Amino acid sequence: MKRFLTLLLLGSLFMLTAPVRAQGIESGTSMFSLYGSLAFGLEKSGIELEGKNLSWGNAGGELGFSYLFFPTPYFGLGADLRYAGFQGSEKTEYWAGYWYWHTLESDFETHTLQLMAAGRINLNPGSHVRLYIPFGAGAVFSRGLMEYTWDDYSYDTETASNTSLGWYAGVGVEFDSTDRFAWGLEARYNAFRYDDTDLARDIGGAVINDNQNRSYVSVALKVSFK
C-alpha cells in the first residue's frame, strides 16, 4: 500500500511539473489507456462458514486497458477490459502433531474479468488538465475460490463461476505531458452480481441471505496515448 501511494505521489508531481505542449481533446481524438488500481469490496458475501460471514473482497488489485473515440471534444465512446483479484476472509487453525503444530489455512478469493462498453464525459476538454466522468456497462465473468493449505502445501481448491451484468461510474483527472501522452488518476464505483449457492455447497457453508450484489471502489493510476 505504501509503495503504491508513493508511486501515485511521484506520478502526480511529474504530471504537474512536466512541460506541456498539448491541445487537450479535439473532435476525432482516439485514446488508448492502461491502468492499475487498488480496489476495496464494500460488503460481505452471502456465505457463512462456522459462524462467520465471509468477506468476498477485503482488498485487491485491478489491471486494465481501454479504448475511446471522441466524436466531439466533450464525449467519447469505446470499450474497457479489466481483470481484478480480491483477497477475502482468511482463517488459520492449529492442530497438535507428534513433533510440531500443524496449520490448516483457508483463503477466500474472488476474481473477475470484465468486458464493458465504455463512455466518458469531458468537463473541460480543451485544457491540458482535464476533469472527466467515466462510465460503462457490460459482462462480468466472476469466480469465487476457496483454497485450503495444510502446512504451507495447497491440498484442495473449491471454485464456482458466474456471469452477470455489471457497471461502473466515477470521476477522473488527467494531465497532458505532450500532444500524445497523458497521465491520470481515476476513482470508480463498480457493481456486479455473484450467486454464492454453488460455492457455499462445495465448501460446506450455508447461504445465509439472497444478497448477490457485489460492489467495490477502485482508485487507479493510468497512462494514456492519443
N, C-alpha and C positions, 0 to 999 in steps of 0.2 A: 504494500500500500504506500509506504513512504517513498519507494523508488518511483512508483507511478506518479505520485503528486509532484515529485521533483522534476520529472520529465515534463509534466504539464506546465510547471512554472517556467522552466527553461524554454519550452516551446513558445509560451506566451510572450516572454521577454524578447525572443528572436523575432516574433511576428511584429511586435511594436517598434523594434529598432531597425528592422531591415529596410533598405531603400525600396521605394515603391514607384513603379512606372506604369501601374495598371490602370485600366479604364473601367473597372467594375464589370458588371454583366450586361451584355447587349443582346438584342434580338438575334437568334441564330447561334448563340453560345452553346457548346456542349461541355459537360463537366463530368470527369471520372474521379471518384473519391475512394480512398482507402482509409479505414479507421479501426481503432482498437478501443474497447470500452471496459470500464468497471461496471458491474451490474449487481443489483440487490433485490431479492424477492420480497414481496410485500405481505404475504400471508402464509399460513400453514397449509399442508396438504390435507386430503381427506382420509388419511390413514393413521390409525392408532396402533402402536406396537408396544405391548407390555405396559399399557397405561400411559404411553407418551404419544402426543400428537406430533407427528413428524413434520419437520420443515422441509419443503421441497427445494429451496434455494436460498440459503442464508446469504451467500455471496458467490460471485462468479466473474467470468471474463467473456468478452464477445469480440469477434473479428468479423469484418465485412467489407463489402465494396458496393458502390452504387454508380449508376449512370443516369444523368439528367440532361434533357434538351430543353432549352428555353426559347419557345416561340415568341415570347415577349420578355422584356427585362424583369418583369415582376413575377412571372410564373413559369415553373418548369415541371416536366413530367418525365418519368423513366422507370427504372427498376432497382430493387435493393435486395441483395443476398447476404445473409448473415448466419454465422454459426455461434452458438453460445453454450457454455458449460457452467453448471451451478453445483456447488457443494452444499448439500442439505444437512440433515441431522447425522450425528456420529455417536456411536456407543461403543464402549470398551468394557469387557468383562474379564475377570481374572479367575483362573482355576488352579488349585494347588496340585502340582505334579510331584513326582518322586524326588527329583533333583532341583527343580525350579518351578516358578509360577508360569502357567500358560496364559496367553492372551487371545481373546476372541474379539475381533473388531468388526463392526457393521457400519457401512458408509452408504448413505442415501444420496444419489446424484440425479440431476436432470440435465438432459442435453436437447438442444433444439436446432433445427435447420429451418431458416425462414426465407421464403421467396415471395416478394411482395411487389406490387405496383407502387411506385413512389411519386410523391409530389412535393413541391417546395414553393413557398411564397416569399419573395424578397421584399423587405420593407423599404430598403434604400439601395436599389441595385447599382446605381452609378457610383457609389462610394467604394474606396478600397478597404474600408472596414464596414462590413455588412451585417445587419441583423436579418434573420430569416426564420420561417416556421416550416419544419419538415413534417411530413405525414405520409402514411401508407397503409395498405391493407393487402392481405393475400394468404397463402398457405403456410401453416406452421407444422412441421414434422417433428414431434417431440417423443422422447424416450426416457422413461423413468428406470432407474437402475439401483439395485441393492447389491453391494459387494460384501462378501464375508471373507475375512482374513484370519487364519489361525497361525499364531506365532510368526507373523510377517509373511506368510505364504497364502496367496489367494487360493481358496478351495471351492468357492461357489459364487455364482452371479445370477441374479434373477432380473429379467428385464421385461418391459411391456411398452409398446409403441402406440401412439395415437396420431391422427391427423386432424387439424381443426383450422378454422378461420381465425386469423389474428390481425392486429392493427397496432399502429403506434402514432404518436404525435409529440411534438416537442418544440424546442427553441434552440437556436444556434447563433454563433457569432463567427465571422470569417474574415481573415486578414490577407490581403493580397501582398505577395512578395515581389512578383513580376507579373507581366501580362498573362503568363501561362501557369503560374504556380501560386497556391494559396494554402494557408493553414487555418484550422478552426477548432472550436470547442462546441460540442453539441450535447444537450440533455434531452432524453426521451422518456416518456411513459409508454410501456409496452404491455400488451394483453393478448392472451390466447386461452385455450381450454385444454384440460387433460383429464381423462377418465381414470380414476385410481383403482377401479374394481379389479382388473386383471392382476395388477402388481400386488395389491393387498392380498389377494387369494394366494399368489405364488409364495409370498414371504410369510404367510401365516398371520397376517394382521387382519384388521377389520375396518371396512369403510364406515366412518362414523357420521358422515354427512354427505349431502349431494352437491357440495360446493366443488365444481370442476374448474372454477375460474383460476387462472394464473395471471399475475401481473408483476412487473418489476420496473425499476427505474435504472437507467444507464447514463453514464457520463463518458463521452468519447473524445479522444484526441484524433483529429482527422487531417489528412493531407489531400489536396485536390489539384487536378491538372485540367486546364481549359484548352 
